[in-house]
């Protein structure tokens, strides 16, 4: 099931408060500290292309990859005429295959958590490693287990003039998965249309993901708090990882 089929057309309006630029600025500061100057990039689980656009604005040829064709359609429309023009691929990250190697791979906004099978998450990380050029860097963020557990039983609301979205979190300790059913009301003219989607995120720990990165071959693995260059603190809601494929010669 495409979890974004109904949501895709309203996604940007409902996430207008997300600080994409701050995240991309953080990526580039990580790379500055690592001594990485990318010439090519991949935006994995690119969604509607907000991060893709910011990478392209920095002059990088970008490959955007997403499992949702509806989200990719929004991204293609948004970036029509962008220079350099991004290439978009409809792919599952666990089967990722890029037509060329890249120096930078990013996976923003806890998208890795949406891979709710640890085995498939391992596969995705191995595929990212293979897609990177030697010396390349992989940067991503995840929601912490503490944050996902705290969302259990919580009800959330997002709205604007033409969209109303309400959803409730349900964390399952047996599966380690947060599920949230999302009721979406979208206005077309004078008529409101209702749709329902279910989204699921797996609560990966810092230790788990570090093992997956090491097993894939990554080195120089670093973990940060939420857009800060300090180790994650107790109760941190989002953490960032960077990992290298070898060293730049």
Phi and psi in degrees as a GROMACS rama.xvg file:
@    title "Ramachandran Plot"
@    xaxis  label "Phi"
@    yaxis  label "Psi"
@TYPE xy
-83.5306  108.184  UNK-2
-68.8008  -9.28486  UNK-3
-116.548  15.414  UNK-4
-60.853  -46.8423  UNK-5
-83.8239  -34.3817  UNK-6
-74.7425  -27.2271  UNK-7
-51.8115  -45.7093  UNK-8
-69.3641  -19.5348  UNK-9
-109.923  0.0620393  UNK-10
-58.4904  -46.7216  UNK-11
-64.7805  -35.9586  UNK-12
-68.5013  -36.9744  UNK-13
-78.7958  -14.5699  UNK-14
-117.256  28.4276  UNK-15
-65.8042  -16.0765  UNK-16
-92.3507  2.74624  UNK-17
-78.9032  132.701  UNK-18
-92.0562  73.9072  UNK-19
-62.0549  -41.8979  UNK-20
-62.4168  -40.3556  UNK-21
-60.8321  -39.2783  UNK-22
-64.7922  -45.2049  UNK-23
-66.5268  -39.1818  UNK-24
-59.1661  -38.6254  UNK-25
-65.3073  -41.6419  UNK-26
-55.7898  -46.5124  UNK-27
-71.7549  -28.8145  UNK-28
-71.2911  -38.085  UNK-29
-57.3996  -47.3119  UNK-30
-65.8798  -36.8676  UNK-31
-59.8987  -44.2008  UNK-32
-68.1648  -29.1797  UNK-33
-86.8421  -8.34361  UNK-34
73.9862  29.9451  UNK-35
-104.558  127.03  UNK-36
-118.971  97.2742  UNK-37
-74.1135  146.168  UNK-38
-110.348  -17.3913  UNK-39
-143.858  155.72  UNK-40
-146.299  157.065  UNK-41
-127.408  132.524  UNK-42
-105.519  103.676  UNK-43
-90.7312  134.569  UNK-44
57.7  54.4857  UNK-45
-72.1071  -15.8662  UNK-46
58.6307  -129.87  UNK-47
-85.3413  7.91364  UNK-48
86.6775  19.1845  UNK-49
-66.0029  -44.5083  UNK-50
-71.3028  -39.2711  UNK-51
-52.8618  -45.636  UNK-52
-62.3731  -41.8856  UNK-53
-68.4489  -35.7303  UNK-54
-67.4317  -41.4306  UNK-55
-64.5367  -36.4453  UNK-56
-63.2481  -23.2471  UNK-57
-87.8963  9.18612  UNK-58
88.2945  11.1632  UNK-59
-92.5406  131.477  UNK-60
-65.9012  126.372  UNK-61
-122.479  138.455  UNK-62
-105.276  119.762  UNK-63
-100.069  133.117  UNK-64
-127.041  134.02  UNK-65
-153.783  152.68  UNK-66
-81.6847  -20.9634  UNK-67
-95.6107  115.98  UNK-68
-65.4477  -32.4411  UNK-69
-66.3303  -39.6503  UNK-70
-67.7558  -39.1784  UNK-71
-63.3916  -36.605  UNK-72
-60.5849  -42.6216  UNK-73
-63.5612  -41.2018  UNK-74
-63.7057  -43.4792  UNK-75
-62.7556  -40.332  UNK-76
-66.6982  -41.4604  UNK-77
-64.5841  -38.3032  UNK-78
-101.575  14.4657  UNK-79
-60.7646  123.89  UNK-80
89.7227  -3.13099  UNK-81
-65.6409  147.834  UNK-82
-129.73  126.338  UNK-83
-68.6672  148.021  UNK-84
-73.6424  119.173  UNK-85
-65.9696  154.504  UNK-86
-105.933  132.798  UNK-87
-113.55  136.157  UNK-88
-124.969  136.221  UNK-89
-93.1779  99.724  UNK-90
-145.457  154.062  UNK-91
-85.4009  129.453  UNK-92
-62.3336  -27.5716  UNK-93
-69.1497  -13.285  UNK-94
-123.476  26.9848  UNK-95
-54.9497  131.838  UNK-96
-145.611  115.427  UNK-97
-98.2948  147.013  UNK-98
-70.1866  -16.1613  UNK-99
-151.891  156.847  UNK-100
-69.9973  155.173  UNK-101
-129.192  157.454  UNK-102
-88.5495  -25.727  UNK-103
-133.613  130.459  UNK-104
-124.309  129.237  UNK-105
-123.391  151.271  UNK-106
-141.412  100.521  UNK-107
-96.1598  163.831  UNK-108
56.1579  52.9404  UNK-109
51.5275  27.5855  UNK-110
-63.5594  -30.1546  UNK-111
-64.0703  -28.6329  UNK-112
-63.451  -23.0314  UNK-113
-73.4654  -11.0428  UNK-114
-85.623  95.7395  UNK-115
-87.6634  6.73658  UNK-116
-110.767  118.41  UNK-117
-55.0886  -36.0588  UNK-118
-63.5372  -42.1588  UNK-119
-71.7017  -31.6363  UNK-120
-64.4282  -42.7488  UNK-121
-57.245  -44.5349  UNK-122
-61.4951  -42.8582  UNK-123
-61.2721  -43.4997  UNK-124
-66.3661  -38.3676  UNK-125
-63.5715  -39.2185  UNK-126
-66.6179  -37.8139  UNK-127
-63.0423  -43.1333  UNK-128
-57.1641  -45.2196  UNK-129
-65.59  -31.1887  UNK-130
-76.5114  -19.7514  UNK-131
-81.063  145.015  UNK-132
-71.1551  157.036  UNK-133
-54.9129  133.21  UNK-134
86.2981  -2.43599  UNK-135
-72.0741  169.975  UNK-136
-133.621  141.156  UNK-137
-114.41  124.095  UNK-138
-125.656  130.691  UNK-139
-153.543  166.348  UNK-140
-132.26  156.569  UNK-141
-137.928  155.511  UNK-142
-74.0611  141.705  UNK-143
-78.8508  156.244  UNK-144
-55.8169  -35.2131  UNK-145
-60.3004  -42.7339  UNK-146
-66.1703  -45.866  UNK-147
-65.0814  -39.1936  UNK-148
-65.7104  -36.3856  UNK-149
-68.3462  -17.8855  UNK-150
-83.143  -6.56482  UNK-151
-60.9812  125.006  UNK-152
80.2119  -3.58688  UNK-153
-83.8921  145.568  UNK-154
-112.876  133.963  UNK-155
-125.341  151.496  UNK-156
-136.658  132.297  UNK-157
-129.435  142.509  UNK-158
-159.304  155.668  UNK-159
-141.136  -163.911  UNK-160
-63.2879  -29.6656  UNK-161
-118.05  0.863854  UNK-162
-138.564  137.175  UNK-163
-134.617  122.537  UNK-164
-131.101  126.382  UNK-165
-129.702  136.556  UNK-166
-147.459  155.6  UNK-167
-129.111  132.403  UNK-168
-86.6243  145.434  UNK-169
-141.263  106.332  UNK-170
-95.356  128.393  UNK-171
-104.518  111.782  UNK-172
-66.7617  -26.9333  UNK-173
-70.6128  -40.6607  UNK-174
-96.2526  -13.9119  UNK-175
66.0727  31.4217  UNK-176
-122.742  133.891  UNK-177
-93.1597  123.578  UNK-178
-110.037  140.661  UNK-179
-138.342  122.245  UNK-180
-80.9595  132.171  UNK-181
-119.541  115.696  UNK-182
-92.7476  124.082  UNK-183
-121.229  124.803  UNK-184
-115.258  120.888  UNK-185
-123.053  131.89  UNK-186
-92.6837  130.049  UNK-187
-124.28  104.554  UNK-188
68.5072  -123.361  UNK-189
-99.5494  4.84936  UNK-190
-111.96  134.556  UNK-191
-98.5529  132.101  UNK-192
-111.825  133.679  UNK-193
-104.663  138.34  UNK-194
-140.918  164.612  UNK-195
-133.816  136.672  UNK-196
-135.705  151.262  UNK-197
-116.508  130.616  UNK-198
-115.684  147.767  UNK-199
-138.066  138.086  UNK-200
-131.783  137.796  UNK-201
-92.4323  139.679  UNK-202
-89.043  81.3555  UNK-203
-76.3529  139.477  UNK-204
-90.5467  161.047  UNK-205
-58.1259  -41.4623  UNK-206
-64.4316  -43.4894  UNK-207
-56.6858  -52.3992  UNK-208
-66.3425  -33.8098  UNK-209
-63.1198  -41.607  UNK-210
-63.189  -44.4276  UNK-211
-60.2258  -42.146  UNK-212
-65.0306  -44.5852  UNK-213
-63.5527  -43.028  UNK-214
-63.534  -30.5469  UNK-215
-75.5806  -16.599  UNK-216
112.695  -1.74209  UNK-217
-68.4264  148.448  UNK-218
-128.052  176.856  UNK-219
50.1512  49.4799  UNK-220
-81.2162  125.383  UNK-221
-127.29  144.218  UNK-222
-125.074  132.839  UNK-223
-125.147  157.963  UNK-224
-69.5661  -170.687  UNK-225
-72.2179  94.9831  UNK-226
58.5182  36.4542  UNK-227
-133.784  152.584  UNK-228
-93.8104  43.9943  UNK-229
-124.774  158.328  UNK-230
-62.8671  150.645  UNK-231
-56.6396  140.931  UNK-232
-97.8638  164.029  UNK-233
-57.7746  132.391  UNK-234
83.7326  3.41174  UNK-235
-57.9818  137.298  UNK-236
-93.1706  -26.2824  UNK-237
-140.494  136.4  UNK-238
-127.765  152.404  UNK-239
-113.851  145.711  UNK-240
-122.081  146.036  UNK-241
-131.825  144.997  UNK-242
-150.758  145.298  UNK-243
-110.812  148.93  UNK-244
-100.066  90.9703  UNK-245
71.0161  -160.529  UNK-246
-122.637  145.852  UNK-247
-70.3821  128.129  UNK-248
